[in-house]
Amino acid sequence: MLDPAMAAAAIVMSEGRLYTSTVSITVNFLVPAKPGPIIAEAKVTQLGKTIAFVEGKLLAQDGTLLATATASERVLEAAKALRG
């Protein structure tokens, strides 16, 4: 859940011009999740020409922090990435 949320943050920040592929991800699991809704939040800390650095977190509906993550995302122009 964290990986696609962080990738989406980079895509949104680039207004859809960039496509991402995860290079590395580190996840810290803090507490077990209980049944119910889980919220993913992500923000880009730096968007470069080829790499985006992203942070994310998972929260329970009551605001309990469940997990944190950082990722490095390879960024490509969406038009080139979709051509294959």
The first five atom37 places (N, CA, C, CB, O) and aatype in JSON, in Angstrom:
{
  "aatype": [12, 10, 3, 14, 0, 12, 0, 0, 0, 0, 9, 19, 12, 15, 6, 7, 1, 10, 18, 16, 15, 16, 19, 15, 9, 16, 19, 2, 13, 10, 19, 14, 0, 11, 14, 7, 14, 9, 9, 0, 6, 0, 11, 19, 16, 5, 10, 7, 11, 16, 9, 0, 13, 19, 6, 7, 11, 10, 10, 0, 5, 3, 7, 16, 10, 10, 0, 16, 0, 16, 0, 15, 6, 1, 19, 10, 6, 0, 0, 11, 0, 10, 1, 7],
  "atom_mask": [
    [1, 1, 1, 1, 1],
    [1, 1, 1, 1, 1],
    [1, 1, 1, 1, 1],
    [1, 1, 1, 1, 1],
    [1, 1, 1, 1, 1],
    [1, 1, 1, 1, 1],
    [1, 1, 1, 1, 1],
    [1, 1, 1, 1, 1],
    [1, 1, 1, 1, 1],
    [1, 1, 1, 1, 1],
    [1, 1, 1, 1, 1],
    [1, 1, 1, 1, 1],
    [1, 1, 1, 1, 1],
    [1, 1, 1, 1, 1],
    [1, 1, 1, 1, 1],
    [1, 1, 1, 0, 1],
    [1, 1, 1, 1, 1],
    [1, 1, 1, 1, 1],
    [1, 1, 1, 1, 1],
    [1, 1, 1, 1, 1],
    [1, 1, 1, 1, 1],
    [1, 1, 1, 1, 1],
    [1, 1, 1, 1, 1],
    [1, 1, 1, 1, 1],
    [1, 1, 1, 1, 1],
    [1, 1, 1, 1, 1],
    [1, 1, 1, 1, 1],
    [1, 1, 1, 1, 1],
    [1, 1, 1, 1, 1],
    [1, 1, 1, 1, 1],
    [1, 1, 1, 1, 1],
    [1, 1, 1, 1, 1],
    [1, 1, 1, 1, 1],
    [1, 1, 1, 1, 1],
    [1, 1, 1, 1, 1],
    [1, 1, 1, 0, 1],
    [1, 1, 1, 1, 1],
    [1, 1, 1, 1, 1],
    [1, 1, 1, 1, 1],
    [1, 1, 1, 1, 1],
    [1, 1, 1, 1, 1],
    [1, 1, 1, 1, 1],
    [1, 1, 1, 1, 1],
    [1, 1, 1, 1, 1],
    [1, 1, 1, 1, 1],
    [1, 1, 1, 1, 1],
    [1, 1, 1, 1, 1],
    [1, 1, 1, 0, 1],
    [1, 1, 1, 1, 1],
    [1, 1, 1, 1, 1],
    [1, 1, 1, 1, 1],
    [1, 1, 1, 1, 1],
    [1, 1, 1, 1, 1],
    [1, 1, 1, 1, 1],
    [1, 1, 1, 1, 1],
    [1, 1, 1, 0, 1],
    [1, 1, 1, 1, 1],
    [1, 1, 1, 1, 1],
    [1, 1, 1, 1, 1],
    [1, 1, 1, 1, 1],
    [1, 1, 1, 1, 1],
    [1, 1, 1, 1, 1],
    [1, 1, 1, 0, 1],
    [1, 1, 1, 1, 1],
    [1, 1, 1, 1, 1],
    [1, 1, 1, 1, 1],
    [1, 1, 1, 1, 1],
    [1, 1, 1, 1, 1],
    [1, 1, 1, 1, 1],
    [1, 1, 1, 1, 1],
    [1, 1, 1, 1, 1],
    [1, 1, 1, 1, 1],
    [1, 1, 1, 1, 1],
    [1, 1, 1, 1, 1],
    [1, 1, 1, 1, 1],
    [1, 1, 1, 1, 1],
    [1, 1, 1, 1, 1],
    [1, 1, 1, 1, 1],
    [1, 1, 1, 1, 1],
    [1, 1, 1, 1, 1],
    [1, 1, 1, 1, 1],
    [1, 1, 1, 1, 1],
    [1, 1, 1, 1, 1],
    [1, 1, 1, 0, 1]
  ],
  "atom_positions": [
    [[0.82, -1.2, 0.0], [0.0, 0.0, 0.0], [0.86, 1.26, 0.0], [-0.93, 0.0, 1.21], [0.51, 2.26, -0.62]],
    [[1.98, 1.21, 0.69], [2.87, 2.37, 0.72], [3.55, 2.6, -0.62], [3.91, 2.2, 1.8], [3.68, 3.74, -1.06]],
    [[3.98, 1.54, -1.28], [4.71, 1.69, -2.54], [3.87, 2.42, -3.59], [5.12, 0.32, -3.08], [4.35, 3.4, -4.16]],
    [[2.64, 1.99, -3.87], [1.87, 2.72, -4.89], [1.48, 4.13, -4.44], [0.62, 1.94, -5.23], [1.35, 5.03, -5.28]],
    [[1.29, 4.34, -3.14], [0.96, 5.69, -2.65], [2.13, 6.64, -2.89], [0.59, 5.65, -1.16], [1.92, 7.79, -3.29]],
    [[3.35, 6.17, -2.63], [4.51, 7.03, -2.82], [4.77, 7.28, -4.31], [5.75, 6.4, -2.16], [5.16, 8.38, -4.69]],
    [[4.57, 6.26, -5.14], [4.71, 6.45, -6.59], [3.7, 7.47, -7.09], [4.55, 5.11, -7.34], [4.02, 8.33, -7.9]],
    [[2.47, 7.36, -6.61], [1.42, 8.3, -7.02], [1.76, 9.73, -6.62], [0.07, 7.89, -6.4], [1.45, 10.66, -7.36]],
    [[2.39, 9.91, -5.46], [2.77, 11.26, -5.04], [3.73, 11.9, -6.04], [3.42, 11.22, -3.64], [3.61, 13.08, -6.35]],
    [[4.67, 11.12, -6.54], [5.63, 11.65, -7.53], [4.93, 11.95, -8.86], [6.77, 10.64, -7.76], [5.22, 12.96, -9.5]],
    [[4.01, 11.09, -9.26], [3.27, 11.32, -10.51], [2.42, 12.58, -10.4], [2.39, 10.1, -10.85], [2.38, 13.39, -11.33]],
    [[1.74, 12.74, -9.27], [0.89, 13.92, -9.07], [1.74, 15.18, -9.01], [0.07, 13.78, -7.77], [1.36, 16.21, -9.59]],
    [[2.87, 15.12, -8.32], [3.73, 16.3, -8.23], [4.21, 16.76, -9.61], [4.93, 16.01, -7.32], [4.4, 17.95, -9.84]],
    [[4.42, 15.81, -10.51], [4.87, 16.16, -11.87], [3.69, 16.47, -12.8], [5.7, 15.02, -12.45], [3.88, 16.65, -14.0]],
    [[2.5, 16.52, -12.24], [1.28, 16.78, -13.0], [1.09, 15.76, -14.13], [1.29, 18.19, -13.58], [0.62, 16.1, -15.21]],
    [[1.48, 14.51, -13.86], [1.29, 13.42, -14.81], [2.34, 13.33, -15.9], [0.0, 0.0, 0.0], [2.25, 12.45, -16.76]],
    [[3.33, 14.21, -15.88], [4.35, 14.19, -16.93], [5.36, 13.06, -16.72], [5.08, 15.52, -16.98], [6.02, 12.63, -17.67]],
    [[5.49, 12.58, -15.47], [6.49, 11.57, -15.16], [5.83, 10.27, -14.71], [7.44, 12.07, -14.09], [4.76, 10.27, -14.12]],
    [[6.5, 9.18, -15.01], [6.11, 7.84, -14.58], [7.23, 7.36, -13.66], [5.89, 6.85, -15.82], [8.39, 7.72, -13.86]],
    [[6.9, 6.56, -12.65], [7.92, 6.13, -11.69], [8.07, 4.61, -11.63], [7.59, 6.66, -10.32], [7.15, 3.85, -11.95]],
    [[9.24, 4.22, -11.2], [9.55, 2.83, -10.92], [10.38, 2.81, -9.65], [10.3, 2.13, -12.13], [11.37, 3.54, -9.55]],
    [[9.99, 2.0, -8.68], [10.68, 2.0, -7.39], [12.07, 1.39, -7.52], [9.86, 1.23, -6.35], [12.23, 0.27, -8.02]],
    [[13.07, 2.14, -7.07], [14.45, 1.68, -7.05], [14.73, 1.0, -5.7], [15.44, 2.86, -7.29], [15.29, -0.09, -5.65]],
    [[14.32, 1.66, -4.62], [14.48, 1.08, -3.29], [13.37, 1.59, -2.38], [15.88, 1.41, -2.69], [12.86, 2.69, -2.56]],
    [[13.02, 0.75, -1.4], [12.0, 1.13, -0.43], [12.38, 0.53, 0.92], [10.57, 0.65, -0.88], [12.8, -0.63, 1.01]],
    [[12.23, 1.33, 1.95], [12.46, 0.87, 3.32], [11.18, 1.12, 4.1], [13.69, 1.59, 3.99], [10.68, 2.24, 4.13]],
    [[10.66, 0.08, 4.74], [9.43, 0.2, 5.51], [9.72, -0.14, 6.96], [8.32, -0.73, 4.93], [10.39, -1.13, 7.26]],
    [[9.2, 0.68, 7.85], [9.29, 0.44, 9.29], [7.89, 0.16, 9.81], [9.94, 1.66, 10.05], [7.04, 1.04, 9.83]],
    [[7.66, -1.08, 10.23], [6.35, -1.47, 10.77], [6.35, -1.17, 12.26], [6.05, -2.99, 10.5], [7.17, -1.71, 13.0]],
    [[5.45, -0.3, 12.7], [5.47, 0.19, 14.06], [4.52, -0.57, 14.99], [5.13, 1.64, 14.08], [4.91, -0.96, 16.09]],
    [[3.3, -0.76, 14.56], [2.31, -1.51, 15.34], [1.45, -2.33, 14.39], [1.42, -0.56, 16.21], [1.29, -1.97, 13.23]],
    [[0.89, -3.44, 14.87], [0.02, -4.24, 14.0], [-1.26, -3.48, 13.64], [-0.34, -5.57, 14.69], [-1.83, -2.76, 14.47]],
    [[-1.7, -3.65, 12.42], [-2.96, -3.04, 11.98], [-4.12, -3.92, 12.46], [-3.0, -2.87, 10.43], [-4.02, -5.14, 12.5]],
    [[-5.2, -3.26, 12.81], [-6.43, -3.95, 13.19], [-7.4, -3.87, 12.02], [-7.07, -3.34, 14.5], [-7.24, -3.01, 11.14]],
    [[-8.41, -4.73, 11.98], [-9.38, -4.65, 10.89], [-10.01, -3.25, 10.82], [-10.48, -5.71, 11.07], [-10.32, -2.65, 11.84]],
    [[-10.18, -2.78, 9.62], [-10.78, -1.46, 9.42], [-10.01, -0.67, 8.38], [0.0, 0.0, 0.0], [-9.0, -1.13, 7.85]],
    [[-10.48, 0.52, 8.1], [-9.83, 1.36, 7.09], [-8.39, 1.72, 7.48], [-10.64, 2.64, 6.87], [-8.09, 1.95, 8.65]],
    [[-7.52, 1.77, 6.48], [-6.14, 2.2, 6.64], [-5.9, 3.32, 5.62], [-5.12, 1.0, 6.45], [-6.29, 3.21, 4.46]],
    [[-5.26, 4.38, 6.08], [-5.03, 5.55, 5.25], [-3.54, 5.63, 4.9], [-5.5, 6.84, 5.97], [-2.69, 5.52, 5.78]],
    [[-3.24, 5.8, 3.62], [-1.86, 5.99, 3.17], [-1.66, 7.45, 2.82], [-1.53, 5.07, 1.95], [-2.48, 8.05, 2.13]],
    [[-0.56, 8.02, 3.3], [-0.18, 9.39, 2.96], [1.24, 9.37, 2.44], [-0.32, 10.35, 4.19], [2.07, 8.59, 2.91]],
    [[1.54, 10.21, 1.47], [2.89, 10.26, 0.91], [3.21, 11.67, 0.46], [3.05, 9.27, -0.26], [2.33, 12.43, 0.06]],
    [[4.5, 11.99, 0.54], [4.95, 13.29, 0.03], [6.33, 13.14, -0.58], [4.96, 14.36, 1.16], [7.16, 12.36, -0.11]],
    [[6.55, 13.9, -1.62], [7.84, 13.93, -2.3], [8.74, 14.91, -1.55], [7.69, 14.33, -3.82], [8.37, 16.06, -1.35]],
    [[9.9, 14.44, -1.14], [10.83, 15.32, -0.45], [11.8, 15.98, -1.42], [11.6, 14.55, 0.61], [12.31, 17.07, -1.15]],
    [[12.06, 15.32, -2.55], [12.9, 15.91, -3.59], [12.57, 15.24, -4.92], [14.42, 15.77, -3.26], [12.52, 14.02, -5.01]],
    [[12.36, 16.04, -5.93], [12.08, 15.53, -7.28], [13.19, 16.01, -8.21], [10.67, 16.01, -7.79], [13.26, 17.18, -8.57]],
    [[14.06, 15.08, -8.58], [15.16, 15.4, -9.48], [14.83, 15.04, -10.91], [0.0, 0.0, 0.0], [13.69, 14.72, -11.23]],
    [[15.84, 15.11, -11.77], [15.64, 14.79, -13.18], [15.46, 13.3, -13.41], [16.8, 15.3, -14.01], [14.76, 12.89, -14.34]],
    [[16.1, 12.46, -12.57], [16.01, 11.01, -12.77], [15.54, 10.25, -11.54], [17.36, 10.49, -13.2], [15.11, 9.11, -11.66]],
    [[15.61, 10.86, -10.36], [15.22, 10.19, -9.12], [14.33, 11.09, -8.28], [16.47, 9.77, -8.31], [14.57, 12.3, -8.18]],
    [[13.29, 10.51, -7.7], [12.45, 11.2, -6.72], [12.63, 10.51, -5.37], [10.93, 11.2, -7.16], [12.68, 9.29, -5.3]],
    [[12.72, 11.3, -4.33], [12.79, 10.77, -2.97], [11.45, 11.05, -2.3], [13.98, 11.42, -2.16], [10.96, 12.18, -2.3]],
    [[10.88, 9.99, -1.72], [9.51, 10.07, -1.23], [9.43, 9.48, 0.18], [8.55, 9.34, -2.18], [10.14, 8.53, 0.51]],
    [[8.54, 10.06, 1.01], [8.25, 9.54, 2.34], [6.77, 9.18, 2.4], [8.62, 10.57, 3.46], [5.94, 9.83, 1.77]],
    [[6.46, 8.14, 3.15], [5.06, 7.74, 3.28], [4.77, 7.24, 4.68], [0.0, 0.0, 0.0], [5.67, 6.92, 5.45]],
    [[3.48, 7.19, 4.98], [3.06, 6.62, 6.26], [1.68, 5.99, 6.12], [3.05, 7.69, 7.38], [0.86, 6.41, 5.3]],
    [[1.44, 4.97, 6.94], [0.13, 4.33, 7.02], [-0.47, 4.67, 8.37], [0.23, 2.77, 6.83], [0.2, 4.6, 9.4]],
    [[-1.74, 5.04, 8.36], [-2.44, 5.42, 9.58], [-3.72, 4.61, 9.72], [-2.75, 6.92, 9.59], [-4.41, 4.34, 8.73]],
    [[-4.03, 4.23, 10.95], [-5.33, 3.63, 11.22], [-6.37, 4.75, 11.19], [-5.34, 2.87, 12.6], [-6.02, 5.93, 11.23]],
    [[-7.62, 4.37, 11.12], [-8.69, 5.37, 11.05], [-8.67, 6.31, 12.26], [-10.05, 4.67, 10.97], [-9.05, 7.47, 12.13]],
    [[-8.22, 5.83, 13.41], [-8.16, 6.66, 14.62], [-6.9, 7.52, 14.7], [-8.25, 5.78, 15.85], [-6.69, 8.22, 15.68]],
    [[-6.06, 7.46, 13.66], [-4.85, 8.28, 13.62], [-3.6, 7.58, 14.1], [0.0, 0.0, 0.0], [-2.52, 8.18, 14.07]],
    [[-3.71, 6.34, 14.56], [-2.54, 5.59, 15.02], [-1.58, 5.37, 13.86], [-2.96, 4.24, 15.64], [-1.98, 4.89, 12.8]],
    [[-0.31, 5.71, 14.07], [0.71, 5.5, 13.04], [1.09, 4.03, 13.01], [1.96, 6.39, 13.31], [1.6, 3.49, 13.99]],
    [[0.85, 3.37, 11.88], [1.09, 1.94, 11.74], [2.46, 1.64, 11.13], [0.01, 1.31, 10.89], [3.14, 0.71, 11.56]],
    [[2.86, 2.43, 10.14], [4.13, 2.18, 9.44], [4.61, 3.46, 8.78], [3.96, 1.04, 8.39], [3.82, 4.34, 8.44]],
    [[5.92, 3.54, 8.6], [6.52, 4.65, 7.86], [7.4, 4.04, 6.77], [7.35, 5.6, 8.8], [7.81, 2.89, 6.86]],
    [[7.68, 4.83, 5.74], [8.52, 4.33, 4.66], [9.23, 5.48, 3.96], [7.68, 3.54, 3.64], [8.79, 6.63, 4.0]],
    [[10.35, 5.14, 3.34], [11.04, 6.05, 2.43], [11.32, 5.26, 1.16], [12.37, 6.64, 3.07], [11.52, 4.05, 1.2]],
    [[11.35, 5.96, 0.05], [11.61, 5.29, -1.22], [12.38, 6.2, -2.16], [10.31, 4.83, -1.88], [12.3, 7.43, -2.07]],
    [[13.12, 5.58, -3.04], [13.75, 6.24, -4.17], [13.02, 5.74, -5.41], [15.31, 5.96, -4.25], [12.9, 4.53, -5.62]],
    [[12.54, 6.66, -6.21], [11.77, 6.32, -7.4], [12.5, 6.82, -8.64], [10.34, 6.92, -7.33], [12.86, 7.99, -8.72]],
    [[12.72, 5.95, -9.6], [13.28, 6.33, -10.9], [12.17, 7.02, -11.66], [13.85, 5.09, -11.7], [11.07, 6.48, -11.77]],
    [[12.42, 8.19, -12.18], [11.39, 8.91, -12.92], [11.74, 8.95, -14.4], [11.22, 10.34, -12.37], [12.89, 9.17, -14.79]],
    [[10.72, 8.74, -15.21], [10.84, 8.77, -16.68], [9.7, 9.61, -17.23], [10.81, 7.33, -17.29], [8.64, 9.71, -16.6]],
    [[9.91, 10.22, -18.37], [8.81, 10.91, -19.02], [7.73, 9.88, -19.31], [9.28, 11.64, -20.33], [8.01, 8.82, -19.87]],
    [[6.49, 10.2, -18.94], [5.39, 9.24, -19.1], [5.24, 8.8, -20.56], [4.09, 9.86, -18.61], [4.98, 7.62, -20.81]],
    [[5.4, 9.7, -21.5], [5.25, 9.35, -22.92], [6.26, 8.28, -23.33], [5.41, 10.6, -23.81], [5.93, 7.37, -24.08]],
    [[7.49, 8.39, -22.84], [8.53, 7.4, -23.17], [8.26, 6.08, -22.44], [9.93, 7.94, -22.81], [8.44, 5.01, -23.03]],
    [[7.85, 6.15, -21.2], [7.62, 4.93, -20.4], [6.46, 4.12, -20.97], [7.33, 5.29, -18.93], [6.51, 2.89, -20.95]],
    [[5.45, 4.77, -21.48], [4.27, 4.07, -21.99], [4.49, 3.5, -23.38], [3.09, 5.01, -22.0], [3.77, 2.59, -23.79]],
    [[5.47, 4.01, -24.11], [5.76, 3.46, -25.43], [6.44, 2.1, -25.34], [6.65, 4.42, -26.21], [6.42, 1.32, -26.29]],
    [[7.03, 1.83, -24.17], [7.64, 0.53, -23.98], [9.07, 0.54, -24.21], [0.0, 0.0, 0.0], [9.72, -0.49, -24.08]]
  ]
}
